[in-house]
Amino acid sequence: MWKVSSGIFLGWSLGANDSANIFGTGVATGAVKYRTAIWLTAVFVLVGALAEGPKVMTTINELSRIDPVAAFCCTLAAGLTITTLTFLAIPASVSQAIVGTIVGAGLLAGRVDFTLLYKVVVCWLFTPVMGIVLGYLVYRVSASILNRTVKSITRRNLIYSTGILVAGSYGAYSLGANNVANVTGVYVSAGLLLPLEASAIGGISICLGVLTYSKKVMMTVGKGIVPLDPFSAFVVVLAEAVTLHIFTQLGVPVSSSQAVVGAVVGVGLVGGLRTVSGKMLLNITVGWIMTPVAAGLIAVGLLYGTRFI
Amino acid sequence: MFKKFFQQGKKEQAVIDKTAAHIELLIAACKGFHEGLIQEDKSRVLQVFHLEREADTIRREIIAAIYEGAFLPYLRPNLCRFAELVDRVFDDIEGAANHYSEMEIPEVLKEDCVRVAFYNIRICEMLLICFHALIEGNELREKTLAVRIYEKKIDDIKFEMKRILWKLPVQGFWEGRILAEFVDGLTAISDIVEDASDYLHIINVSMK
């Protein structure tokens, strides 16, 4: 069972990093207390992981059949990649890292489903696009409904404050459902864990990351997006949650960070604002290429290393 | 965790009620000042001091309620700033009342002073209308425009008064200074009310 330890580490770092995409703006602006945010995130991540996590695990399993040692090397390589790229301030996605490592390990063993890989890569490209479209549409539709039906400032205040909590909880659910497969999915493929066991262990490890080490990132991300008003913050989280949920139904692990960036751009487009810079686009592109390639290479290196042990 | 939801905005309603009471008190102060000027009754004008003390208490209660968690943090600075601006109007009225108690308004300025005091009532009433419109989610544009129109009218009278004031013979430094400060205080109220109405507009925009 020691082979699962690297998956738990990966889950912990995912929880510590990606929870900021859910309640970052809410906590940084004071709309949600940090303690409330982390407990809601932890509970709903676990619920999402147990309820819908196995859907994405199927894709991870079918991408390549790997043995238990390879599974350990894949999650370790993904964890190392994420840590290194985060240190270099390059936006990194756990989904892309783990897929990169599985493809690396699969290439070494000569077993990669390229048709499925093509589907996954297309979904990655569509993640920010869907974030933009949903951010724009959710903003337009909900603003139009609210402007017609809820005029009182007290009621709006109540709707925004509870809306951020509800959308954040849904976001946490979608994060758990979509990303738990990244953490422990490979162990199902390797025959080490059953899908439900993998969902539970993955979900708990993400929860641990959320509960123990998410404050710093949450504040950094939240304060970076602070110009958002409460309504926009609510729309961004809701659009991100829906994006993740849609890709969960398609069985593809995607990046919550890219979904949230897309949603911010979508909300910005409503007001004709320039919310994305060329530098940000370059950073995302570099992250897209660097993450799976670097993770794949590290996994291959680790697997070569295990042959000499 | 969901205290706010189950309370159904009670804290927010308390802030709204207190803010409305704050502005109503301001209207009462302006009315008292206006009547005092017409009747040349200094004791009537000096009642503003009591109203100012009452308004101070209300302002403290508003700010305490906001910091105890009423409204989203995003709105709190603007709501606090609004309460402080209303309080600044009280300070100016109090200052003008104090100056009035120490002087006699020259005949040539009397009519203009009464006109400004009258428009001060109107602009404060318009501020209350703006505040209710904000709370009920009605359109604010025309109401804030009305505030700006009143402010412009008072500004025009102020420039007229200043021109008269500069030529007015005074017996000593303090007589001149007290008169100038009285006119400044009386005519500055509309500027602060205009700023306050701008804050209402900002709050309205930020909640849409």
Interface residues (C-beta under 8 A of the other chain):
Chain A: T29 G30 A31 T36 W39 L40 A143 N147 V150 K151 S152 I153 T154 R155 R156 N157 L158 Y160 S161 T162 L165 D229 P230 F231
Chain B: M1 F2 K4 F5 Q8 G9 E12 Q13 I16 F71 L72 P73 Y74 L75 L134 I135 E136 G137 N138 I203 N204 S206 M207 K208
